[in-house]
């Protein structure tokens, strides 16, 4: 761990890239996911007030809740649109320029949020949520590819984890800024919802000083000199000859091959196992039960005796726990390996789901059981954030060659947004009919993901995309049985 951390500290420009790309990248996604919890009451008041002032109609509570649910879920629709647009954008304009242009979408959304209260228009919040979703969909793809391609191969796992770290940090900031002592008040909530614009401005002011992705410059643009200049700026006087040679080998293998589409990825038999890996891991990322755990956390905290006005601080604890665990994953991933973290993480999470199901079922009968549930919730968050959450986000950029990266991330992000949207629609009904036993459904997906990783995914640590492709081929190619020489000799003697 210390060895890899020292290597990273010797690359100050790469560290700056991590923070600058992250604050305007996946931070936006995490912030937008958690930020509506605190001002929900004020937004619903605005919805009702808008209808009264404009139409002279006072909505019933279920109607207001329905509109608010639509405001929440429309973010996923924007995210899906952004994910589908990300592939051609990052291939045509480059990773850095795509991130820069994407900031204007977030700034426009922030302006709508800031003016919504004065304009007495909840529709402006809806439009802003769509824009925030588009921004998040593009940034999930562009930020991850840019970061992976700017990092040295030996630090790629460590740097890739920061994608998930900034998601967790964004969630925590949304919770923190939403408390009443800061921006979670009737007067200041539009500034809370418009905070995405400030982080977008920060990236817009700093990202131009960083170079474009070296891999993009060489493999997509064919500009070797620009690639070397970018590597020199990112890695300073460190030796980058080996990485340059590996990129040249990939460049040779990609001669006359442009960026591939999503359909090409589905058709290419040589990419079959990489494709299956992306599908299983990204569906499992949303269906592992993390959202269910957060949903039940407030009930568990109440049962444990935490006062209603103190629940927001308990929620801050879960967010801080997620950030801390993600940072721990950042420190240990290069030492332990991605495959081990992924497999162990899913197995531990599976055990936690079983135990949480038991404790939630018994908490009305045993007075100390809610405290067990509370401990298990924190352990679940730690296991998830230090394993699957940190490893899966950068996975397509590691297992796919340059021509398939943008298509792979488009697929991964599309699966992420679709699963998130469907889960949000279906989960309330699952809870209604199954209660605490809903965790057994998520247990199934965790077991599938863990076992699939154990037997079908090679270790990606310190390997190029071509080397990983060879490992996939080696794992899944059926070897023809060697002939039994003794039997041959007997047959020959008889003849």
C-alpha positions in Angstrom: 0.0 0.0 0.0 2.7 2.5 1.0 4.7 1.7 -2.2 1.8 2.6 -4.5 0.8 5.6 -2.5 4.4 6.9 -2.8 4.3 6.3 -6.6 1.1 8.4 -6.8 2.5 11.2 -4.6 5.3 11.5 -7.2 2.8 12.4 -9.8 1.2 15.7 -8.7 -0.5 16.4 -12.1 -2.2 13.0 -11.9 -3.4 13.9 -8.4 -4.7 17.2 -9.7 -6.4 15.3 -12.5 -8.2 13.1 -10.0 -9.7 16.0 -8.1 -10.5 18.3 -11.1 -12.1 15.5 -13.1 -13.9 14.2 -10.1 -15.4 17.4 -8.8 -17.2 18.0 -12.1 -17.6 14.4 -13.0 -19.1 11.7 -10.8 -19.4 14.1 -7.9 -22.4 15.6 -9.7 -24.1 12.2 -9.9 -23.7 11.4 -6.2 -24.8 14.9 -5.2 -27.9 14.8 -7.4 -28.9 11.4 -6.0 -28.9 12.5 -2.4 -29.7 16.2 -2.5 -33.5 16.0 -2.8 -34.0 14.3 0.5 -33.6 17.4 2.7 -35.7 20.0 0.7 -38.5 17.6 -0.2 -41.0 19.3 2.0 -40.2 22.7 0.5 -40.4 21.4 -3.0 -43.8 19.8 -2.4 -44.9 23.1 -0.9 -43.8 24.9 -4.1 -45.7 22.3 -6.2 -48.9 23.0 -4.3 -48.4 26.8 -4.2 -47.8 26.8 -8.0 -51.0 25.1 -8.7 -53.0 27.3 -6.3 -51.5 30.5 -7.8 -51.7 29.5 -11.4 -54.8 27.3 -11.6 -56.6 28.0 -8.3 -56.5 24.4 -7.4 -55.1 23.0 -4.1 -53.7 19.5 -4.8 -54.3 16.5 -2.5 -51.3 15.1 -0.7 -51.1 12.0 -2.9 -51.1 14.2 -6.0 -48.2 16.3 -4.6 -46.3 13.1 -3.7 -46.8 11.8 -7.2 -45.4 15.0 -8.8 -42.4 14.9 -6.4 -41.7 11.2 -7.2 -41.7 12.2 -10.9 -39.2 15.0 -10.1 -37.0 12.4 -8.4 -37.2 9.7 -11.1 -36.9 12.0 -14.1 -33.2 12.3 -13.2 -32.7 8.7 -14.3 -34.3 9.4 -17.7 -31.9 12.3 -18.2 -29.1 10.0 -17.1 -30.1 7.4 -19.7 -30.1 10.1 -22.5 -26.7 11.3 -21.4 -25.2 7.8 -21.3 -26.5 7.1 -24.9 -25.0 10.4 -26.1 -21.6 9.9 -24.3 -20.2 7.3 -26.7 -20.2 9.4 -29.9 -19.2 12.5 -27.9 -16.1 11.1 -26.2 -15.0 9.5 -29.4 -15.5 12.6 -31.6 -14.5 15.4 -29.3 -12.2 13.7 -26.8 -12.5 12.9 -23.1 -11.3 16.3 -21.9 -13.4 18.4 -24.2 -16.5 16.3 -23.6 -16.1 17.0 -19.8 -15.7 20.7 -20.5 -18.8 21.0 -22.7 -20.7 18.9 -20.2 -20.3 21.6 -17.5 -22.5 24.0 -19.5 -25.4 21.5 -19.1 -25.0 21.5 -15.3 -24.7 25.3 -15.2 -27.9 25.7 -17.1 -29.6 23.2 -14.8 -28.3 25.2 -11.8 -29.7 28.4 -13.1 -33.2 26.9 -13.5 -33.0 25.5 -9.9 -31.9 28.9 -8.5 -34.8 30.7 -10.3 -37.5 28.1 -9.7 -38.7 29.5 -6.3 -38.9 33.1 -7.5 -40.6 32.1 -10.8 -43.0 29.9 -8.8 -42.4 27.0 -11.2 -41.8 23.4 -10.2 -41.6 22.7 -13.9 -38.2 24.5 -13.9 -37.0 21.9 -11.2 -38.2 19.1 -13.5 -36.3 20.6 -16.4 -33.2 21.1 -14.2 -33.3 17.5 -13.0 -33.4 16.3 -16.6 -30.3 18.4 -17.4 -28.6 17.2 -14.2 -29.3 13.6 -15.4 -27.8 14.3 -18.8 -24.8 15.8 -17.2 -24.4 12.8 -14.9 -24.8 10.3 -17.7 -22.1 11.9 -19.8 -19.7 12.5 -16.8 -20.0 8.9 -15.6 -18.6 7.8 -19.0 -16.2 10.6 -19.8 -14.8 11.1 -16.3 -14.0 7.4 -15.9 -12.4 6.9 -19.3 -10.3 10.1 -19.0 -9.0 9.1 -15.5 -8.1 5.6 -16.5 -6.3 6.7 -19.6 -4.3 9.4 -17.7 -3.0 7.0 -15.0 0.1 4.8 -15.2 -0.8 1.1 -15.6 0.6 0.2 -12.2 -1.7 2.8 -10.5 -4.8 2.3 -12.7 -6.7 0.4 -10.1 -6.0 2.9 -7.4 -6.9 5.9 -9.6 -10.0 4.1 -10.9 -11.5 3.7 -7.4 -11.7 7.5 -7.1 -14.6 7.4 -9.6 -16.7 5.7 -6.9 -15.0 7.8 -4.1 -16.4 11.0 -5.7 -19.8 9.5 -6.1 -19.8 8.8 -2.3 -18.3 12.2 -1.6 -21.1 13.8 -3.7 -23.8 11.9 -1.7 -22.2 13.0 1.6 -22.0 16.6 0.5 -25.7 16.5 -0.6 -26.6 15.2 2.9 -24.3 17.7 4.7 -25.3 20.8 2.8 -29.0 19.8 3.3 -29.0 20.1 7.0 -30.9 23.1 8.4 -27.8 24.8 9.8 -26.5 25.2 6.2 -28.7 25.2 3.1 -31.7 23.0 4.1 -34.0 25.9 4.9 -37.1 27.4 3.3 -35.1 30.4 2.1 -31.9 28.7 1.0 -33.0 25.4 -0.6 -32.7 26.7 -4.2 -29.0 27.4 -3.5 -28.7 23.8 -2.3 -30.2 22.5 -5.5 -28.1 24.8 -7.6 -24.8 23.8 -6.0 -24.0 21.6 -9.0 -23.4 24.8 -11.0 -20.6 25.9 -8.7 -18.7 22.6 -9.0 -19.2 22.7 -12.8 -17.7 26.3 -12.8 -14.8 25.0 -10.8 -14.0 22.3 -13.3 -14.6 24.6 -16.2 -11.9 27.0 -14.8 -9.3 24.3 -14.0 -9.7 21.5 -16.5 -8.2 23.4 -19.5 -4.8 23.4 -17.7 -4.7 19.5 -17.9 -3.8 17.6 -21.1 -6.1 15.4 -23.1 -6.0 11.7 -22.6 -2.7 10.3 -24.0 -4.5 7.1 -25.3 -7.1 9.2 -27.1 -4.4 11.3 -28.8 -2.4 8.3 -30.1 -5.1 5.7 -30.7 -7.9 7.9 -31.9 -6.1 10.9 -33.4 -2.9 9.1 -34.4 -0.8 12.0 -32.9 2.2 10.4 -31.3 4.0 13.7 -30.5 0.9 15.0 -28.7 0.6 11.7 -26.8 4.2 12.0 -25.6 3.7 15.6 -24.6 0.6 14.6 -22.6 2.5 11.8 -20.9 5.3 14.1 -20.0 3.0 16.7 -18.6 1.1 14.1 -16.5 4.0 11.9 -15.3 6.8 14.4 -15.3 10.3 12.9 -15.6 9.0 9.3 -14.8 9.8 6.7 -17.4 6.8 6.1 -19.6 8.5 4.1 -22.3 6.8 0.8 -21.4 3.3 2.4 -21.5 4.1 4.0 -24.8 5.3 0.7 -26.3 2.1 -1.0 -25.1 -0.1 1.8 -26.6 1.9 1.4 -29.9 1.2 -2.4 -29.9 -2.5 -1.7 -29.4 -2.3 1.0 -32.1 -0.8 -1.6 -34.5 -3.6 -4.1 -33.6 -6.2 -1.3 -34.3 -4.9 -0.3 -37.7 -7.7 0.8 -39.9 -10.2 0.2 -37.1 -12.2 3.2 -35.9 -14.3 3.5 -32.7 -16.7 0.6 -32.6 -20.5 1.0 -31.9 -22.5 -0.8 -29.3 -23.9 -3.2 -31.9 -20.3 -4.0 -32.9 -19.6 -4.9 -29.3 -22.5 -7.3 -29.2 -21.5 -8.9 -32.6 -17.8 -9.4 -31.8 -17.3 -12.9 -30.5 -13.8 -12.1 -29.2 -15.4 -9.6 -26.8 -18.2 -12.0 -25.6 -16.9 -12.6 -22.1 -16.0 -8.9 -21.6 -19.5 -8.0 -22.7 -21.1 -10.6 -20.3 -18.9 -9.3 -17.5 -20.1 -5.7 -18.0 -23.7 -6.7 -18.1 -23.6 -8.9 -14.9 -21.5 -6.5 -12.8 -23.4 -3.3 -13.6 -26.8 -4.9 -13.1 -25.5 -6.3 -9.9 -24.2 -2.9 -8.8 -27.7 -1.6 -8.5 -29.4 -4.8 -7.5 -27.0 -5.8 -4.7 -29.3 -4.2 -2.0 -27.5 -0.9 -1.2 -30.6 1.2 -2.0 -32.8 -1.2 0.1 -30.3 -0.8 3.0 -30.5 3.0 2.9 -34.3 2.8 2.6 -34.5 0.7 5.8 -31.8 2.6 7.7 -34.2 5.3 8.9 -36.7 2.8 10.3 -33.8 1.0 12.1 -32.4 4.3 13.5 -35.9 5.1 14.8 -36.3 1.7 16.4 -32.9 2.1 18.0 -34.2 5.2 19.8 -32.7 8.0 17.7 -35.0 11.1 17.8 -36.7 12.2 14.7 -34.8 15.5 14.5 -31.5 13.6 14.9 -32.1 11.2 12.0 -30.4 13.6 9.5 -27.2 13.3 11.5 -27.5 9.5 11.5 -27.9 9.7 7.7 -24.7 11.8 7.6 -23.0 8.9 9.4 -23.9 6.5 6.7 -22.7 8.9 4.0 -19.4 9.4 5.9 -19.0 5.7 6.3 -19.4 5.2 2.5 -16.7 7.8 1.8 -14.3 6.3 4.4 -14.8 2.8 3.0 -14.2 4.0 -0.6 -11.0 5.7 0.5 -9.9 2.5 2.2 -10.5 0.7 -1.1 -8.4 3.3 -2.8 -5.5 2.4 -0.5 -5.7 -1.4 -0.6 -6.8 -2.2 -4.2 -3.3 -2.4 -5.7 -2.1 -4.6 -2.9 -5.0 -7.1 -2.8 -6.2 -7.1 -6.4 -9.5 -6.2 -8.1 -10.8 -9.7 -8.5 -10.3 -10.6 -4.9 -11.9 -7.4 -3.7 -14.9 -8.0 -5.9 -15.4 -11.6 -5.0 -14.9 -11.1 -1.2 -17.0 -8.0 -1.2 -20.0 -9.8 -2.8 -19.6 -12.7 -0.4 -19.5 -10.5 2.7 -22.4 -8.4 1.4 -24.4 -11.7 0.9 -23.8 -12.7 4.6 -24.8 -9.2 5.7 -28.1 -9.4 3.8 -29.0 -12.7 5.5 -28.2 -11.3 8.9 -30.1 -8.0 8.2 -33.1 -10.0 7.2 -33.0 -12.0 10.4 -32.5 -8.9 12.7 -35.2 -6.9 11.0 -37.7 -9.8 11.3 -36.9 -10.0 15.0 -36.6 -6.3 16.0 -40.2 -6.1 17.2 -39.6 -9.0 19.6 -36.1 -8.5 21.0 -35.4 -5.0 22.3 -31.7 -5.0 21.4 -32.1 -6.3 17.9 -32.4 -2.8 16.3 -28.9 -2.1 17.5 -27.7 -5.2 15.7 -29.5 -4.1 12.6 -27.8 -0.7 12.8 -24.3 -2.3 13.1 -25.0 -4.6 10.2 -26.2 -1.6 8.0 -22.8 0.1 8.6 -20.9 -3.1 7.9 -22.9 -3.6 4.7 -22.0 -0.1 3.5 -18.4 -0.7 4.3 -18.3 -4.0 2.5 -20.0 -2.6 -0.5 -18.0 0.6 -0.8 -14.6 -1.1 -0.2 -15.4 -3.8 -2.8 -17.9 -3.8 -5.6 -18.6 -0.1 -5.7 -14.9 0.8 -6.0 -13.9 -1.9 -8.5 -16.8 -2.0 -10.9 -17.0 1.6 -12.0 -13.7 1.7 -14.0 -14.0 -2.0 -15.1 -15.0 -1.4 -18.8 -12.1 0.9 -19.3 -9.7 -1.8 -18.2 -11.1 -4.9 -19.9 -12.0 -3.4 -23.3 -9.6 -2.2 -26.0 -9.6 1.4 -27.1 -12.0 1.0 -30.0 -14.6 -0.5 -27.7 -14.2 1.7 -24.6 -16.8 4.3 -25.4 -19.4 1.6 -26.5 -18.6 -0.4 -23.3 -19.2 2.6 -21.0 -22.4 3.5 -22.9 -23.7 0.0 -22.2 -22.5 0.0 -18.6 -24.1 3.4 -17.8 -27.3 2.5 -19.7 -27.6 -0.6 -17.5 -26.9 1.4 -14.4 -29.5 4.1 -15.1 -32.1 1.6 -16.3 -31.6 -0.7 -13.2 -31.8 2.4 -10.9 -35.0 3.6 -12.6 -36.7 0.2 -12.5 -35.6 -0.4 -8.9 -37.1 2.9 -7.9 -40.4 2.0 -9.6 -40.7 -1.6 -8.3 -39.0 -1.4 -4.9 -41.9 0.2 -3.0 -44.2 -2.7 -4.1 -41.5 -5.3 -3.2 -41.3 -3.8 0.3 -45.0 -3.7 0.7 -45.5 -7.4 0.0 -42.2 -8.9 1.3 -41.1 -6.5 4.0 -37.6 -7.3 5.3 -37.6 -10.5 3.2 -37.0 -8.3 0.1 -33.3 -8.6 1.0 -33.4 -12.3 -0.1 -34.0 -11.1 -3.7 -30.8 -8.9 -3.6 -29.0 -11.8 -2.0 -29.6 -13.8 -5.2 -28.0 -11.1 -7.4 -25.0 -10.8 -5.0 -24.3 -14.5 -5.1 -24.6 -14.6 -8.9 -22.1 -11.7 -9.2 -19.7 -13.0 -6.7 -19.6 -16.6 -8.2 -19.4 -15.2 -11.7 -16.4 -13.1 -10.8 -14.7 -16.0 -9.0 -14.9 -18.4 -12.0 -15.1 -16.2 -15.1 -13.2 -13.0 -14.6 -9.3 -12.8 -14.6 -7.3 -10.5 -12.4 -6.8 -7.1 -14.3 -4.1 -5.7 -12.0 -1.1 -4.4 -13.9 -2.4 -5.7 -17.3 -3.2 -4.0 -20.6 -6.5 -4.5 -22.4 -4.8 -6.9 -24.8 -3.3 -9.0 -22.0 -6.7 -9.1 -20.3 -8.4 -10.2 -23.5 -5.8 -13.0 -23.7 -6.6 -14.0 -20.1 -10.4 -14.1 -20.9 -9.6 -16.3 -24.0 -7.4 -18.6 -21.9 -10.1 -19.0 -19.2 -12.9 -19.8 -21.6 -11.3 -21.7 -24.4 -12.0 -25.4 -24.2 -8.8 -27.4 -24.5 -9.0 -30.5 -26.6 -8.1 -33.6 -24.5 -4.6 -34.9 -25.0 -4.5 -38.4 -26.5 -3.7 -41.3 -24.1 -0.3 -42.6 -25.4 -0.7 -45.9 -23.6 -3.9 -46.7 -25.5 -2.2 -45.8 -28.8 0.7 -48.1 -28.0 -1.6 -51.0 -27.3 -3.5 -50.5 -30.5 -0.2 -50.3 -32.5 1.0 -53.6 -30.9 -2.2 -55.3 -31.9 -1.9 -54.1 -35.4 
